[in-house]
Amino acid sequence: MNVFVSYSPEDSELVAAIVSTLCANNRALVYCDADSIRARGRWREELGSAISEARMVLVFWCHHSNTSYEVRKEFALALEQGKDVLPLLLDGTPLPSKLAGCRCSDFRSRVGAIHADSPERKDTGDQAGRVEVDRLIASDLSRHYEELLIMSLAREIETELASMLRPK
C-alpha cells in the first residue's frame, strides 16, 4: 500500500522516526514524502503523481505545518483527488476548515513534551523543565522514552490505516 506523508520540514526528525518505525513493522507499506521527491529534482511535477498514486495521505499537523504553504497544497490536492486524508495532531493548532471533517488521530498529549517549539511545551514550563532535567540527568532514559513513544505512535497510525483501508 502506498501512503504519502505530508509534514513541515521543521518536523522531519520526529516524522522520520515514526515513518521508519512504521516501515520496519509493516513491509507492505510504502511511504513517499515531499522531501524524498524534492531530492530528485523536478519535485513539483512529481508531487502530484505521488499523491495520485497514494492510497492515503497522512498529514502531521501542528503549528509548523499550519504555516507551510507546501503542506496546505499537498493536503488540498489529496482532497481534490478524493484521497483518504488522516491528520495526525501534534499540538493544539486548529485544523483548517478543509481538514475539519476528516477523521484524525490526536497525539497532542503525548507528543507535546518532545515536539520542537510546541505551544503546549511553552505553556507548560514545568513539564518542559522536567523533561529537560531528565534529558540532562539521564539522556539514555529520555532517548528510550522517546523511542517507545514513537513506537507507540507508529502502532496507533498502523491501526488507523488498517481500519480506514479495509475493503468496503
Backbone as numpy.savetxt, mean C-alpha at the origin, in Angstrom:
# Nx Ny Nz CAx CAy CAz Cx Cy Cz
-2.24 -14.36 -10.95 -3.08 -13.20 -10.95 -2.19 -11.97 -10.95
-2.60 -10.98 -11.70 -1.83 -9.76 -11.84 -2.45 -8.65 -11.00
-1.63 -8.04 -10.14 -2.09 -6.97 -9.26 -1.19 -5.75 -9.50
-1.82 -4.59 -9.71 -1.07 -3.35 -9.83 -1.07 -2.66 -8.47
0.08 -2.15 -8.08 0.24 -1.50 -6.78 0.51 -0.02 -7.00
-0.35 0.81 -6.43 -0.22 2.25 -6.54 0.13 2.83 -5.18
1.15 3.68 -5.14 1.60 4.27 -3.88 2.51 5.45 -4.18
2.70 6.27 -3.18 3.62 7.39 -3.29 5.05 6.88 -3.12
5.99 7.43 -3.87 7.39 7.03 -3.69 7.89 7.22 -2.26
7.28 8.12 -1.51 7.67 8.34 -0.12 7.36 7.13 0.76
6.48 6.26 0.29 6.12 5.06 1.05 6.73 3.80 0.45
7.69 3.95 -0.44 8.22 2.80 -1.16 8.86 1.76 -0.25
9.50 2.16 0.82 10.14 1.19 1.71 9.10 0.27 2.37
8.04 0.87 2.92 6.98 0.09 3.55 6.26 -0.78 2.52
5.92 -0.21 1.39 5.19 -0.95 0.35 6.04 -2.10 -0.19
7.31 -1.85 -0.43 8.20 -2.90 -0.95 8.27 -4.07 0.02
8.33 -3.78 1.31 8.39 -4.86 2.30 7.11 -5.68 2.29
5.97 -5.02 2.20 4.69 -5.73 2.19 4.55 -6.54 0.90
4.86 -5.94 -0.24 4.72 -6.64 -1.52 5.67 -7.83 -1.61
6.90 -7.68 -1.12 7.81 -8.83 -1.18 7.32 -9.96 -0.28
6.71 -9.63 0.84 6.14 -10.66 1.71 4.96 -11.33 1.02
4.11 -10.56 0.37 2.98 -11.13 -0.36 3.46 -12.07 -1.46
4.47 -11.66 -2.20 5.01 -12.49 -3.29 5.63 -13.77 -2.75
6.30 -13.68 -1.61 6.92 -14.86 -1.03 5.87 -15.87 -0.56
4.73 -15.36 -0.10 3.67 -16.23 0.40 2.80 -16.82 -0.70
2.75 -16.17 -1.84 1.87 -16.64 -2.91 2.53 -16.39 -4.26
3.15 -17.39 -4.80 3.90 -17.26 -6.06 2.98 -16.99 -7.26
1.67 -17.23 -7.12 0.75 -17.00 -8.23 0.47 -15.51 -8.43
0.77 -14.72 -7.42 0.52 -13.29 -7.53 1.67 -12.63 -8.29
1.32 -11.74 -9.21 2.31 -10.98 -9.95 2.01 -9.52 -9.69
2.98 -8.82 -9.10 2.78 -7.43 -8.76 3.51 -6.53 -9.73
2.86 -5.47 -10.10 3.45 -4.48 -10.96 3.20 -3.13 -10.32
4.21 -2.28 -10.30 4.00 -0.95 -9.76 4.65 0.08 -10.66
4.29 1.32 -10.46 4.77 2.40 -11.30 6.28 2.54 -11.24
6.90 2.26 -10.09 8.36 2.38 -9.99 9.07 1.43 -10.94
8.57 0.19 -11.04 9.22 -0.76 -11.95 9.00 -0.34 -13.40
7.86 0.28 -13.69 7.60 0.75 -15.05 8.48 1.95 -15.37
8.59 2.89 -14.42 9.41 4.08 -14.65 10.87 3.72 -14.92
11.34 2.67 -14.30 12.73 2.25 -14.47 13.00 1.77 -15.90
11.96 1.38 -16.62 12.14 0.84 -17.97 12.12 1.92 -19.05
11.71 3.12 -18.73 11.74 4.16 -19.75 10.39 4.76 -20.05
9.73 4.33 -21.13 8.48 4.94 -21.60 7.32 4.58 -20.68
7.40 5.06 -19.46 6.48 4.60 -18.43 5.06 5.11 -18.60
4.87 6.29 -19.13 3.49 6.79 -19.28 2.69 5.90 -20.22
3.34 5.41 -21.27 2.67 4.51 -22.21 2.42 3.15 -21.58
3.38 2.68 -20.81 3.27 1.35 -20.21 2.32 1.31 -19.02
2.13 2.44 -18.38 1.28 2.49 -17.18 -0.15 2.05 -17.49
-0.71 2.59 -18.56 -2.07 2.21 -18.95 -2.19 0.73 -19.25
-1.18 0.18 -19.92 -1.19 -1.25 -20.24 -1.11 -2.10 -18.97
-0.25 -1.68 -18.04 -0.08 -2.44 -16.80 -1.38 -2.46 -16.00
-2.06 -1.33 -15.95 -3.33 -1.28 -15.22 -4.38 -2.10 -15.96
-4.39 -2.03 -17.28 -5.34 -2.83 -18.08 -5.17 -4.32 -17.86
-3.91 -4.76 -17.74 -3.62 -6.17 -17.56 -3.88 -6.65 -16.13
-3.93 -5.72 -15.20 -4.14 -6.08 -13.79 -5.57 -6.52 -13.56
-5.71 -7.47 -12.68 -7.04 -7.90 -12.28 -7.55 -7.06 -11.13
-6.61 -6.49 -10.37 -6.96 -5.67 -9.22 -5.88 -4.60 -9.03
-6.29 -3.48 -8.42 -5.36 -2.40 -8.11 -5.40 -2.14 -6.61
-4.24 -2.27 -5.97 -4.10 -1.91 -4.55 -3.60 -0.49 -4.49
-4.27 0.35 -3.68 -3.84 1.74 -3.51 -3.45 1.92 -2.05
-2.16 2.10 -1.79 -1.69 2.39 -0.45 -1.99 3.86 -0.20
-3.02 4.12 0.63 -3.55 5.48 0.77 -3.09 6.14 2.08
-2.52 7.33 1.95 -2.08 8.12 3.10 -1.90 9.56 2.64
-1.37 10.39 3.52 -1.18 11.79 3.15 -0.19 11.95 1.99
0.76 11.03 1.84 1.69 11.09 0.71 0.95 10.84 -0.61
0.16 9.78 -0.65 -0.55 9.45 -1.89 -1.64 10.48 -2.20
-2.19 11.09 -1.16 -3.21 12.12 -1.36 -2.66 13.30 -2.16
-1.38 13.59 -1.99 -0.78 14.72 -2.70 -0.05 14.30 -3.97
-0.12 13.04 -4.32 0.58 12.52 -5.50 -0.35 12.53 -6.72
0.01 13.33 -7.70 -0.75 13.38 -8.95 -0.77 12.00 -9.61
0.36 11.31 -9.58 0.47 10.01 -10.23 -0.44 8.96 -9.59
-0.48 8.92 -8.25 -1.36 7.96 -7.57 -2.81 8.23 -7.94
-3.20 9.49 -7.93 -4.59 9.84 -8.29 -4.89 9.43 -9.74
-3.94 9.64 -10.62 -4.11 9.26 -12.02 -4.24 7.74 -12.16
-3.44 7.00 -11.40 -3.48 5.54 -11.48 -4.81 4.98 -11.01
-5.31 5.44 -9.85 -6.58 4.85 -9.40 -7.75 5.33 -10.26
-7.67 6.55 -10.79 -8.75 7.04 -11.66 -8.81 6.19 -12.94
-7.64 5.88 -13.50 -7.59 5.04 -14.69 -8.13 3.64 -14.40
-7.77 3.10 -13.26 -8.26 1.77 -12.87 -9.78 1.77 -12.75
-10.33 2.79 -12.11 -11.78 2.88 -11.96 -12.47 3.05 -13.31
-11.87 3.87 -14.19 -12.44 4.04 -15.53 -12.49 2.72 -16.29
-11.51 1.87 -16.05 -11.45 0.58 -16.73 -12.28 -0.49 -16.01
-12.94 -0.12 -14.93 -13.80 -1.06 -14.21 -13.03 -2.07 -13.37
-11.81 -1.75 -13.00 -11.00 -2.65 -12.18 -11.46 -2.62 -10.73
-11.25 -3.72 -10.02 -11.45 -3.73 -8.58 -10.31 -2.94 -7.96
-10.65 -1.95 -7.15 -9.65 -1.11 -6.49 -9.81 -1.31 -4.99
-8.71 -1.64 -4.32 -8.73 -1.86 -2.88 -7.81 -0.84 -2.22
-8.39 0.22 -1.62 -7.56 1.17 -0.86 -7.11 0.53 0.45
-5.84 0.70 0.76 -5.25 0.22 2.01 -4.90 1.46 2.82
-5.66 1.71 3.87 -5.52 2.95 4.63 -4.32 2.87 5.58
-3.37 3.80 5.40 -2.17 3.84 6.22 -2.22 4.92 7.28
-3.04 5.95 7.07 -3.21 7.01 8.07 -4.62 7.58 7.94
-4.89 8.65 8.66 -6.25 9.19 8.72 -6.64 10.09 7.57
-5.88 10.13 6.51 -6.20 10.97 5.36 -7.49 10.47 4.72
-8.48 11.35 4.59 -9.76 10.91 3.99 -9.58 10.45 2.55
-10.36 9.45 2.18 -10.36 8.99 0.79 -11.02 10.03 -0.10
-10.54 10.18 -1.32 -11.22 11.08 -2.26 -12.57 10.47 -2.64
-13.46 11.30 -3.14 -14.82 10.83 -3.45 -14.82 9.65 -4.41
-13.88 9.59 -5.34 -13.83 8.48 -6.30 -13.57 7.13 -5.61
-12.87 7.16 -4.48 -12.56 5.91 -3.77 -13.48 5.66 -2.57
-14.28 6.65 -2.22 -15.10 6.56 -1.01 -16.03 5.34 -1.01
-16.50 4.92 -2.16 -17.42 3.79 -2.23 -16.73 2.43 -2.30
-15.42 2.43 -2.38 -14.68 1.17 -2.50 -14.54 0.49 -1.14
-14.57 -0.82 -1.18 -14.22 -1.61 0.01 -12.76 -1.30 0.31
-12.40 -1.15 1.58 -11.01 -0.83 1.90 -10.56 -1.63 3.12
-9.25 -1.67 3.30 -8.66 -2.32 4.48 -8.00 -1.23 5.32
-8.33 -1.23 6.59 -7.88 -0.17 7.49 -6.70 -0.66 8.34
-5.51 -0.14 8.04 -4.30 -0.49 8.77 -3.80 0.68 9.62
-4.62 1.72 9.78 -4.16 2.95 10.44 -3.66 2.73 11.86
-4.36 1.94 12.64 -3.98 1.80 14.04 -2.66 1.07 14.21
-2.33 0.20 13.24 -1.09 -0.57 13.37 0.08 0.05 12.63
-0.18 0.73 11.54 0.90 1.28 10.73 1.35 2.65 11.22
0.50 3.35 11.95 0.82 4.72 12.37 2.17 4.87 13.05
2.57 3.90 13.84 3.83 4.01 14.58 5.05 3.88 13.68
4.92 3.23 12.52 6.09 3.06 11.66 5.97 3.81 10.34
4.82 4.36 10.04 4.61 5.06 8.77 5.28 6.43 8.83
6.17 6.68 7.90 6.95 7.93 7.88 6.05 9.15 7.83
6.28 10.08 8.74 5.56 11.36 8.80 4.05 11.20 8.94
3.62 10.09 9.51 2.20 9.85 9.69 1.59 10.91 10.60
0.43 11.47 10.23 -0.23 12.43 11.13 -0.52 11.81 12.50
-0.85 10.51 12.52 -1.10 9.85 13.79 0.16 9.82 14.64
1.27 9.66 14.00 2.54 9.61 14.73 2.84 10.97 15.34
2.55 12.04 14.60 2.77 13.39 15.12 1.79 13.72 16.24
0.55 13.27 16.06 -0.47 13.57 17.07 -0.26 12.79 18.36
0.36 11.66 18.28 0.58 10.85 19.47 2.06 10.85 19.81
2.55 11.99 20.25 3.96 12.15 20.55 4.48 11.12 21.53
3.67 10.78 22.56 4.11 9.79 23.53 4.37 8.44 22.87
3.44 8.01 22.03 3.60 6.73 21.36 4.83 6.76 20.45
4.96 7.82 19.67 6.12 7.93 18.78 7.41 7.97 19.59
7.39 8.66 20.70 8.57 8.72 21.56 8.92 7.35 22.11
7.89 6.60 22.52 8.15 5.24 23.03 8.71 4.35 21.93
8.15 4.49 20.73 8.66 3.69 19.62 10.12 4.05 19.35
10.44 5.34 19.40 11.82 5.76 19.15 12.77 5.25 20.24
12.33 5.30 21.49 13.15 4.77 22.58 13.37 3.28 22.39
12.29 2.57 22.01 12.43 1.13 21.73 13.46 0.88 20.64
13.43 1.72 19.63 14.39 1.55 18.53 15.82 1.76 19.02
16.01 2.75 19.89 17.36 3.02 20.39 17.84 1.92 21.33
16.95 1.46 22.20 17.34 0.46 23.20 17.46 -0.93 22.59
16.52 -1.28 21.75 16.50 -2.65 21.21 16.13 -2.60 19.73
17.05 -2.15 18.90 16.74 -2.00 17.47 16.37 -3.33 16.83
16.98 -4.41 17.27 16.62 -5.71 16.73 15.17 -6.06 17.04
14.74 -5.77 18.26 13.37 -6.05 18.65 12.40 -5.24 17.79
12.70 -3.96 17.59 11.84 -3.12 16.76 11.80 -3.64 15.33
12.95 -4.03 14.80 13.00 -4.53 13.43 12.14 -5.78 13.31
12.24 -6.67 14.28 11.41 -7.88 14.25 9.92 -7.53 14.38
9.61 -6.56 15.23 8.22 -6.12 15.36 7.70 -5.63 14.01
8.49 -4.80 13.34 8.06 -4.27 12.05 7.92 -5.38 11.02
8.82 -6.36 11.04 8.71 -7.48 10.12 7.45 -8.29 10.39
7.12 -8.50 11.64 5.89 -9.22 11.98 4.67 -8.42 11.57
4.72 -7.12 11.78 3.61 -6.26 11.38 3.41 -6.33 9.87
4.48 -6.24 9.12 4.40 -6.32 7.67 3.84 -7.67 7.24
4.29 -8.75 7.88 3.74 -10.07 7.55 2.25 -10.12 7.84
1.84 -9.52 8.95 0.43 -9.50 9.32 -0.38 -8.72 8.29
0.13 -7.57 7.88 -0.56 -6.77 6.87 -0.65 -7.54 5.55
0.43 -8.21 5.18 0.45 -8.98 3.94 -0.61 -10.09 3.99
-0.74 -10.75 5.10 -1.76 -11.81 5.22 -3.16 -11.25 5.08
-3.40 -10.08 5.69 -4.73 -9.47 5.57 -5.02 -9.07 4.13
-4.01 -8.54 3.45 -4.20 -8.16 2.04 -4.48 -9.41 1.21
-3.76 -10.49 1.45 -4.02 -11.75 0.74 -5.46 -12.20 0.93
-5.95 -12.12 2.16 -7.33 -12.51 2.46 -8.31 -11.64 1.69
-8.06 -10.32 1.67 -8.93 -9.41 0.93 -8.91 -9.74 -0.56
-7.72 -9.98 -1.10 -7.60 -10.32 -2.51 -8.38 -11.59 -2.83
-8.21 -12.59 -2.01 -8.89 -13.87 -2.23 -10.40 -13.69 -2.21
-10.91 -12.93 -1.27 -12.36 -12.75 -1.17 -12.90 -11.93 -2.34
-12.13 -10.96 -2.81 -12.61 -10.11 -3.91 -12.48 -10.80 -5.26
-11.57 -11.75 -5.39 -11.31 -12.37 -6.68 -11.93 -13.74 -6.85
-12.74 -14.16 -5.88 -13.43 -15.45 -6.02 -14.36 -15.39 -7.22
-14.48 -16.48 -7.94 -15.43 -16.49 -9.07 -16.83 -16.15 -8.58
-17.50 -15.35 -9.36 -18.85 -14.89 -8.97 -19.91 -15.77 -9.55
